[in-house]
Amino acid sequence: MDFIFMLTRDDRTVTDCLEVLDTIEDLGITHIGFKDIGVDPETLSKLHTRIKNMGATTYLEVVSTHREQALASVRTATELGVDWLMGGTWVEETLSVLQGTSIGYLPFAGEPLGHPTRLAGNPDRIADDCRRAEAAGCAGVDLLAYRATDADPLDLVRAARAATTGRLVVAGSITSTDQIQALASAGADAFTIGSAAFDGSLQPHAGTLRSQLTPVIGL
């Protein structure tokens, strides 16, 4: 299962993202993501270039639950040339913007609400969304399992896994190695961690970002 380190806190790219890369560059993290809010476009471009130069796969996750803002994020993804685009629910419009690129698209399954985003939807809804995404030509789904409001997180992961052959990424509010191991058992292909590392939640008695990330990388 892949670990995607998100350079984000509370669903915003951290303002010192470039300095954070300096701190973690030698840890061997091979999947790194960010949001298109929190920093200016010039910083975002520098950030993406730096991550690619590290040899890592890049991810941009759409935050907005408003159509026009979400599609603006899709256009930003194409301008940057990220490897993967995560989030959003406007599947057909997004795929149209991505046409002709090599960007893999992972829309949200379920109904994202608010900011920071919560997830509404029971296992049946999640499974239906996964099947629709795959039929439309998406590469998989982005599942905010641990932000669920209507169901047990692992029930949602298992429902998604049974409904799609695509890439299943679980994002948001993952704060422990126990959760990560449970996600692996439930069939997730990848998981993201951002805020928990910056907040110190992964290792409450450790003080540095490197200390937070090291046990996750080793799983």
Helices and strands as residue ranges (DSSP letters): E 2-6, E 8-9, E 12-13, H 17-24, G 25-27, E 31-34, H 41-53, E 57-61, H 67-80, E 84-86, H 91-98, E 104-106, E 111-113, E 118-120, H 123-136, E 140-143, G 145-147, H 153-163, E 167-170, H 177-186, E 190-193, H 195-199, H 209-217
